[in-house]
Amino acid sequence: MENQDLAIQTKNQIQTIATKSKKNLIIILVILGAVIIFTAPLVHIYFPKKPDNVKNFEKGIKEYEESIALDLSELKTRYSKGELSATKYISDRELIEQSFKIQSKKLDIELDAIVDSNRVFGFNTLRTFLIGIGIRLPLILYSFIVLFLVLYSKEKLKTNPYLYKAVTLLYTLSFLISFYLVAWFMIPKSKGKGDFTNEFYYYLIGTISILATFISIFMVKYFDNIISRLKKNISQLITLISDIRINHYFHMAAKAQTKENEAIIKKDVEIVEEKIFSTLEKVADES
């Protein structure tokens, strides 16, 4: 009787440790998710609105435009003072303006090249990318948190089929919406010649969202099942060891005091070995 109580106590301790570990894991995931949710939209403030090379080039363009404006102003002043004829004033003005147009186009092309060299996932700057992804990332993390909470309370939720279906629909739609927003943000809708149509663009985003949703849910459930099976197998092995130690070894040791019990002890050893191998086979099949 005392040995059975010890076995029950050992098993209860194992279950308590497993339950506490699972609770701690859920708490850590929720806290980590909350930290990312609240900080992700604010990370962009530590990055400049424009890279230094873009700002310096734009500064040069502005100085060039100011110098052209100054040249036109001086030209007009000279004309008003009678230093230039009307014909000379018009020809010089047209020359300056024509030169300005040509040079402005060159500068715009160079600026576009500099901006392109600083792009991150197609966005002008890292700050722009972080603003967009920082708003959408928390939605995905929220979906994972909801899924983890549902899996943690799965047995209780299943007692109410309607509630279980409702929360299943909740995290599925949450994933779909989150991945749709991320896909829409990450995949630019090009407008060049030969680009895909609007219908294909939305079908593409929709397909990516659906695939990402089901892959995410499947992977979380898959690893949750692995952890559950691992805990179950460990519990079975510990129960087996405890059972052999408490319910067999002591009895065999007591029987060994008498030589007449040799056949009985041999049979007990066979029973113990059978329990060991059957349990190990069961654990291997479930792994």
VMD Tcl script that draws the C-alpha trace (Angstrom):
set ca {
  {0.00 0.00 0.00}
  {2.83 2.34 0.90}
  {4.59 1.53 -2.37}
  {1.47 2.30 -4.40}
  {1.10 5.67 -2.64}
  {4.71 6.47 -3.51}
  {4.08 5.60 -7.18}
  {0.97 7.78 -7.29}
  {2.83 10.63 -5.62}
  {5.71 10.36 -8.12}
  {3.30 10.44 -11.07}
  {1.44 13.44 -9.63}
  {4.72 15.31 -9.20}
  {5.63 14.64 -12.84}
  {2.23 15.91 -14.03}
  {2.55 19.02 -11.82}
  {6.01 19.82 -13.21}
  {4.76 19.35 -16.79}
  {1.74 21.58 -16.17}
  {3.88 24.32 -14.60}
  {6.36 24.14 -17.48}
  {3.56 24.53 -20.03}
  {2.08 27.47 -18.10}
  {5.49 29.15 -17.90}
  {6.00 28.66 -21.65}
  {2.63 30.25 -22.42}
  {3.38 33.18 -20.09}
  {6.79 33.74 -21.72}
  {5.28 33.65 -25.22}
  {2.51 36.08 -24.26}
  {4.98 38.51 -22.63}
  {7.37 38.27 -25.59}
  {4.50 38.82 -28.01}
  {3.23 41.80 -26.01}
  {6.69 43.40 -25.97}
  {7.06 43.03 -29.76}
  {3.48 44.22 -30.38}
  {4.05 47.43 -28.43}
  {7.59 48.16 -29.64}
  {7.51 47.12 -33.31}
  {5.56 50.19 -34.52}
  {8.05 52.49 -32.74}
  {11.36 51.04 -33.97}
  {11.42 53.27 -37.06}
  {11.98 56.45 -34.99}
  {15.63 55.44 -34.52}
  {16.30 55.55 -38.28}
  {16.67 58.68 -40.47}
  {13.89 59.71 -42.83}
  {16.41 59.91 -45.67}
  {19.92 58.45 -46.12}
  {22.80 60.91 -45.92}
  {23.79 60.47 -49.59}
  {20.22 61.27 -50.69}
  {20.06 64.35 -48.45}
  {23.43 65.60 -49.69}
  {22.44 65.11 -53.35}
  {19.10 66.88 -52.82}
  {20.99 69.71 -51.14}
  {23.19 70.00 -54.25}
  {20.09 70.10 -56.48}
  {18.59 72.86 -54.36}
  {21.81 74.90 -54.53}
  {21.88 74.44 -58.33}
  {18.24 75.64 -58.63}
  {19.04 78.65 -56.47}
  {22.03 79.51 -58.67}
  {19.82 79.34 -61.81}
  {17.22 81.54 -60.16}
  {19.99 84.00 -59.27}
  {21.31 84.01 -62.87}
  {17.82 84.75 -64.23}
  {17.37 87.50 -61.66}
  {20.69 89.11 -62.59}
  {19.84 88.82 -66.29}
  {16.53 90.57 -65.71}
  {18.24 93.31 -63.66}
  {20.76 93.98 -66.44}
  {17.93 94.18 -68.98}
  {15.94 96.60 -66.83}
  {19.04 98.81 -66.54}
  {19.42 98.86 -70.31}
  {22.63 96.89 -70.32}
  {21.06 94.25 -72.60}
  {18.87 94.55 -75.67}
  {15.52 92.74 -75.75}
  {16.83 90.26 -78.29}
  {19.94 89.51 -76.18}
  {17.86 89.19 -73.01}
  {15.43 86.72 -74.62}
  {18.17 84.60 -76.19}
  {20.22 84.47 -72.96}
  {17.11 83.64 -70.91}
  {16.12 80.81 -73.28}
  {19.69 79.47 -73.15}
  {19.69 79.39 -69.35}
  {16.23 77.80 -69.16}
  {17.07 75.18 -71.79}
  {20.31 74.30 -70.00}
  {18.38 74.10 -66.72}
  {15.83 71.64 -68.17}
  {18.53 69.35 -69.55}
  {20.56 69.43 -66.34}
  {17.44 68.90 -64.17}
  {16.58 65.70 -66.05}
  {20.11 64.39 -65.52}
  {20.00 65.25 -61.83}
  {16.60 63.55 -61.42}
  {17.95 60.37 -63.02}
  {21.00 60.42 -60.73}
  {18.79 61.03 -57.69}
  {16.55 58.10 -58.62}
  {19.62 55.88 -58.90}
  {20.82 56.95 -55.45}
  {17.36 56.36 -53.96}
  {17.22 52.91 -55.60}
  {20.61 52.00 -54.10}
  {19.15 52.59 -50.63}
  {15.90 50.65 -51.12}
  {14.89 47.96 -48.61}
  {12.45 45.35 -49.99}
  {11.43 47.88 -52.64}
  {10.84 50.76 -50.19}
  {12.75 54.03 -50.38}
  {14.32 53.71 -46.91}
  {14.63 51.28 -44.03}
  {12.50 53.68 -41.97}
  {9.63 53.45 -44.48}
  {9.83 49.65 -44.46}
  {9.89 49.49 -40.64}
  {6.85 51.77 -40.37}
  {4.81 49.49 -42.63}
  {5.98 46.15 -41.25}
  {5.88 47.44 -37.67}
  {2.15 48.06 -37.98}
  {1.45 44.63 -39.50}
  {3.84 42.40 -37.55}
  {1.86 42.67 -34.28}
  {-1.22 41.30 -36.09}
  {0.64 38.08 -36.94}
  {2.00 37.79 -33.39}
  {-1.48 38.34 -32.02}
  {-2.72 35.46 -34.20}
  {-0.01 33.15 -32.85}
  {-0.83 34.13 -29.27}
  {-4.52 33.35 -29.81}
  {-3.59 29.98 -31.33}
  {-1.29 29.10 -28.42}
  {-3.99 30.04 -25.91}
  {-6.55 27.91 -27.77}
  {-4.19 24.91 -27.81}
  {-3.45 25.42 -24.11}
  {-7.18 25.36 -23.27}
  {-8.13 22.87 -25.99}
  {-9.61 20.23 -23.67}
  {-11.80 22.74 -21.84}
  {-12.91 24.41 -25.09}
  {-13.90 21.07 -26.62}
  {-16.53 20.63 -23.92}
  {-18.44 23.35 -25.78}
  {-18.35 22.49 -29.51}
  {-19.76 25.86 -30.60}
  {-17.20 27.80 -28.58}
  {-14.37 25.61 -29.92}
  {-15.50 26.20 -33.52}
  {-15.78 29.94 -32.83}
  {-12.22 30.30 -31.49}
  {-10.92 28.11 -34.34}
  {-12.58 30.46 -36.83}
  {-11.19 33.43 -34.87}
  {-7.51 32.48 -35.12}
  {-7.91 31.27 -38.72}
  {-9.42 34.58 -39.87}
  {-6.86 36.47 -37.80}
  {-4.01 34.70 -39.62}
  {-5.66 35.23 -43.02}
  {-6.13 38.98 -42.48}
  {-2.64 39.41 -41.02}
  {-0.85 37.59 -43.84}
  {-2.99 39.35 -46.45}
  {-1.93 42.75 -45.10}
  {1.73 41.70 -44.98}
  {1.60 40.24 -48.51}
  {-0.13 43.36 -49.84}
  {2.57 45.47 -48.19}
  {5.54 43.37 -49.31}
  {4.48 42.67 -52.91}
  {4.46 45.91 -54.94}
  {1.86 46.37 -57.63}
  {3.99 47.35 -60.61}
  {2.62 49.51 -63.38}
  {5.16 48.86 -66.10}
  {4.59 47.28 -69.47}
  {3.93 43.55 -69.30}
  {3.13 43.51 -65.57}
  {0.40 41.25 -64.22}
  {-3.25 42.27 -64.18}
  {-5.23 43.44 -61.15}
  {-7.02 40.07 -60.95}
  {-3.75 38.12 -60.92}
  {-2.28 40.51 -58.35}
  {-5.15 39.92 -55.89}
  {-5.22 36.18 -56.60}
  {-1.49 36.06 -55.86}
  {-1.86 37.88 -52.55}
  {-4.88 35.76 -51.62}
  {-3.06 32.51 -52.41}
  {0.00 33.54 -50.40}
  {-2.22 34.52 -47.46}
  {-4.09 31.20 -47.47}
  {-0.91 29.13 -47.79}
  {0.88 31.10 -45.05}
  {-2.15 30.72 -42.77}
  {-2.47 26.96 -43.10}
  {1.30 26.41 -42.94}
  {1.53 28.47 -39.73}
  {-1.39 26.69 -38.06}
  {-0.14 23.28 -39.19}
  {3.40 23.90 -37.92}
  {2.24 25.17 -34.50}
  {-0.13 22.20 -34.07}
  {2.53 19.79 -35.34}
  {5.12 20.92 -32.80}
  {2.46 21.03 -30.08}
  {1.64 17.38 -30.85}
  {5.33 16.47 -30.75}
  {5.73 18.09 -27.34}
  {2.56 16.40 -26.06}
  {3.74 12.98 -27.29}
  {7.17 13.55 -25.78}
  {5.64 14.41 -22.41}
  {3.39 11.35 -22.60}
  {6.32 9.07 -23.47}
  {8.45 10.43 -20.67}
  {5.56 9.95 -18.26}
  {5.12 6.33 -19.43}
  {8.81 5.56 -18.98}
  {8.95 7.12 -15.53}
  {5.78 5.25 -14.55}
  {7.36 2.01 -15.79}
  {10.59 2.60 -13.85}
  {8.64 3.49 -10.72}
  {6.39 0.44 -11.10}
  {9.33 -1.94 -11.56}
  {11.21 -0.45 -8.67}
  {8.30 -0.43 -6.25}
  {6.14 -3.37 -7.28}
  {8.67 -5.93 -8.54}
  {12.22 -5.55 -7.26}
  {11.27 -5.57 -3.60}
  {9.05 -8.64 -4.06}
  {11.72 -10.50 -6.02}
  {14.32 -9.62 -3.41}
  {12.06 -11.00 -0.70}
  {11.40 -14.21 -2.64}
  {15.13 -14.67 -3.30}
  {15.67 -15.48 0.38}
  {14.31 -18.99 -0.32}
  {15.88 -21.24 -2.95}
  {12.55 -22.91 -3.67}
  {11.28 -19.61 -5.17}
  {13.87 -19.64 -8.00}
  {11.30 -20.62 -10.62}
  {8.87 -17.98 -9.34}
  {11.58 -15.31 -9.47}
  {12.48 -16.33 -13.03}
  {8.84 -15.93 -14.02}
  {8.72 -12.50 -12.33}
  {11.82 -11.46 -14.30}
  {10.12 -12.50 -17.53}
  {7.04 -10.44 -16.57}
  {9.21 -7.41 -15.82}
  {11.10 -7.78 -19.11}
  {7.84 -8.10 -20.99}
  {6.59 -4.87 -19.39}
  {9.81 -3.09 -20.29}
  {9.88 -4.17 -23.94}
  {6.13 -3.62 -24.49}
  {6.35 -0.11 -23.03}
  {9.43 0.74 -25.09}
  {7.73 -0.53 -28.26}
  {4.64 1.56 -27.45}
  {6.77 4.66 -26.88}
  {8.67 4.03 -30.14}
  {5.42 3.63 -32.11}
  {4.02 6.90 -30.71}
  {7.21 8.89 -31.37}
}
mol new
graphics top color blue
foreach p $ca { graphics top sphere $p radius 0.5 }
foreach p [lrange $ca 0 end-1] q [lrange $ca 1 end] { graphics top cylinder $p $q radius 0.2 }
display resetview
